[in-house]
Every structure is written in C-alpha cells, then in structure tokens.
C-alpha cells in the first residue's frame, strides 16, 4: 500500500487531480487559447442582497446570498469583497481586479469540480487561491481532499494541503473519476 502513494503515476494523478479541480476558477489559465480568450472576456456577473461601494476606495463588497458567475463557473458565499488595483491605469474593471475574498459558506461549482470552505482568497497577480476554515474540501466526482488550509499555486501547477495538527489531511481517489479524460 505504501508504494502506491510513491510511484510516479500515482503522484502524477495526485497533482492532476488538484489542478483540474480548479481549472476555470476566477481566471485560471486554459490550454486552448480561444477558450482562454472566451473565458477571460466572459462577464463577471454578481447577484446579492446588498452591495457597498465608496467612491474613493478600491473595494466593492457584496453581502447576503452572493452568487458570482463567470462562464460556466459559479461561486456562492455570504459575502464577497472584490479589491481593485489602486493605479487605475487599466480602465477595464474586470482586468483591474487585484484580489477576491469570499467568506461564509463558500461553495464553488464548475461541472463535476466543487470546492467548499469558510473563506477563499484569490490573488490575481500571483494566481494563488487559499481555502481555509474548519474543513475546506476539493471534490471531483467522488474523489476528494480535505485539510485545514488548501493552497493552490495556479501559476506553478502546485497544491499544498495542510492540517492544523489536530486533524490530518485526508484524500480519497476513486479510479472511476478518470479526471484526465474529462478535461
């Protein structure tokens, strides 16, 4: 059993599982350039019970039953704060997003890919997504991984799943979830 987790194909499957879990989240790089262009140009649609914005701040907050849609990706949360770059050189607000912070009952859906957390922070410049809370979880089909903190380094094709020392990292890989063929 121990050798199963250390052979090359299992490690590759493990890495691919996490990478494919978040393809399409916020502005994840897509291999096919036309698809990437379509996703990048897709509008960011936000629905909520309330929106707070002040003229001289670089943040807009959406509160209450927030739903954000972009292409075929959907994010639900109690609150989402969108931070913009201060320089305002780029007049296109969507390409001027610096950071997106989702808090409270965060749920992400894109096809069979799902993520759950108490808080999700995505920084656009470095392409890092951090999921935290009691039990953040990534799911594809019936395969999953959970820990206390999950960090996806999008630009480096790397995922780090951490525990807090009281509860260990847990993962289940179901061979029926042939992740590489679904992408």
C-alpha positions in Angstrom: 0.0 0.0 0.0 2.8 2.4 0.8 4.4 2.0 -2.6 1.1 3.0 -4.2 1.5 6.6 -2.9 5.0 7.0 -4.0 5.1 5.6 -7.6 5.3 8.1 -10.4 1.9 7.6 -11.9 0.1 8.0 -8.6 2.0 11.2 -7.9 1.0 12.5 -11.4 -2.6 11.6 -10.8 -2.5 13.3 -7.4 -1.1 16.5 -8.9 -3.5 16.4 -11.8 -6.5 15.9 -9.5 -5.9 19.2 -7.7 -5.0 21.1 -10.8 -8.2 20.0 -12.6 -10.3 20.7 -9.5 -9.9 24.4 -10.1 -9.5 24.9 -13.9 -11.8 27.7 -14.6 -11.9 29.2 -11.1 -11.8 33.0 -11.4 -9.4 33.3 -14.3 -7.5 30.0 -14.4 -5.3 29.5 -17.4 -6.9 27.2 -20.1 -4.7 25.4 -22.6 -6.6 26.2 -25.7 -6.1 29.9 -26.5 -9.6 30.5 -27.9 -11.2 29.0 -24.8 -8.9 31.1 -22.6 -9.8 34.3 -24.6 -13.6 33.4 -24.3 -13.3 32.8 -20.5 -11.2 36.0 -19.9 -13.7 38.0 -21.9 -16.7 36.4 -20.2 -18.6 38.9 -18.0 -18.4 38.6 -14.2 -22.0 38.6 -13.1 -22.7 39.2 -9.4 -26.0 38.9 -7.5 -26.5 39.7 -3.8 -28.9 41.1 -1.3 -26.7 44.2 -0.8 -23.7 46.0 -2.4 -21.5 48.5 -0.6 -19.1 50.7 -2.6 -17.5 54.1 -1.8 -16.1 56.5 -4.3 -12.5 56.7 -3.0 -12.0 53.1 -2.1 -10.7 50.3 -4.2 -13.1 47.7 -2.9 -16.7 46.6 -3.5 -18.5 44.3 -1.1 -21.4 42.1 -1.9 -23.4 40.9 1.1 -26.1 38.3 1.5 -26.7 35.2 -0.7 -23.9 36.2 -3.0 -23.7 34.4 -6.4 -20.9 35.1 -8.8 -21.0 33.6 -12.3 -18.3 33.7 -14.9 -18.5 31.4 -18.0 -19.5 28.0 -16.5 -18.2 28.7 -13.0 -20.3 29.7 -10.1 -19.3 30.8 -6.6 -21.7 31.2 -3.7 -20.9 32.9 -0.4 -22.3 35.0 2.4 -20.0 37.9 1.5 -17.6 38.6 -1.4 -15.2 41.5 -1.5 -13.6 42.5 -4.8 -10.4 44.6 -4.4 -9.2 46.6 -7.4 -5.6 47.9 -8.2 -5.1 51.4 -7.0 -3.3 52.8 -10.1 -6.4 52.7 -12.3 -4.2 52.5 -15.4 -6.4 49.8 -16.8 -9.9 51.2 -17.3 -11.4 47.7 -17.7 -12.6 47.0 -14.2 -12.6 43.2 -14.7 -8.9 43.1 -15.7 -8.1 45.6 -12.8 -9.1 43.1 -10.1 -6.4 42.6 -7.5 -8.0 40.2 -5.0 -11.3 38.4 -4.4 -12.2 37.4 -0.8 -15.2 35.2 -0.3 -16.4 34.5 3.3 -19.1 32.4 4.9 -20.4 29.1 3.4 -18.1 29.4 0.3 -19.1 27.0 -2.5 -17.6 26.8 -5.9 -19.0 24.7 -8.8 -17.7 24.1 -12.3 -19.1 20.9 -13.8 -18.1 18.0 -11.5 -15.5 20.2 -9.8 -16.5 21.6 -6.4 -14.8 23.4 -3.5 -16.1 24.2 -0.1 -14.6 26.5 2.6 -15.4 29.0 5.2 -13.1 31.5 3.4 -11.5 31.7 0.0 -8.9 34.3 -1.0 -7.8 34.6 -4.6 -5.0 37.0 -5.7 -4.9 37.6 -9.4 -1.3 38.7 -9.7 0.3 35.5 -8.4 -2.6 33.2 -9.2 -2.8 31.8 -5.6 -6.1 30.6 -4.2 -6.2 29.9 -0.4 -9.1 27.9 1.1 -9.4 28.0 4.9 -11.9 27.1 7.6 -13.0 24.1 9.7 -12.7 21.7 6.8 -12.0 23.1 3.3 -12.6 20.5 0.7 -11.9 19.9 -3.0 -14.1 17.4 -4.8 -14.1 16.0 -8.4 -16.7 13.3 -8.9 -16.4 11.1 -5.8 -12.7 11.8 -5.2 -11.8 14.5 -2.7 -9.1 16.0 -0.5 -9.6 18.0 2.8 -7.4 19.7 5.3 -7.4 22.9 7.4 -5.8 25.0 4.7 -5.6 24.3 1.0 -3.4 26.5 -1.2 -3.5 26.3 -5.0 -0.5 27.8 -6.7 -2.1 28.2 -10.1 1.0 29.5 -11.9 3.2 26.7 -10.6 0.8 23.8 -11.0 1.2 23.1 -7.3 -1.2 22.4 -4.5 -0.4 22.4 -0.8 -2.9 20.8 1.7 -2.1 21.4 5.4 -3.5 20.2 8.7 -3.6 22.1 12.0 -2.1 19.2 13.9 -5.3 18.0 15.4 -7.0 16.7 12.2 -4.9 15.2 9.5 -5.1 15.7 5.7 -7.5 13.2 4.1 -7.8 12.2 0.5 -9.9 9.7 -1.4 -9.1 8.9 -5.1 -11.7 6.9 -6.9 -10.4 5.3 -10.1 -13.9 5.8 -11.6 -13.3 9.5 -11.6 -11.0 9.5 -14.6 -10.1 13.1 -14.2 -7.6 13.4 -17.1 -10.1 12.3 -19.7 -12.8 14.8 -18.5 -10.6 17.8 -19.3 
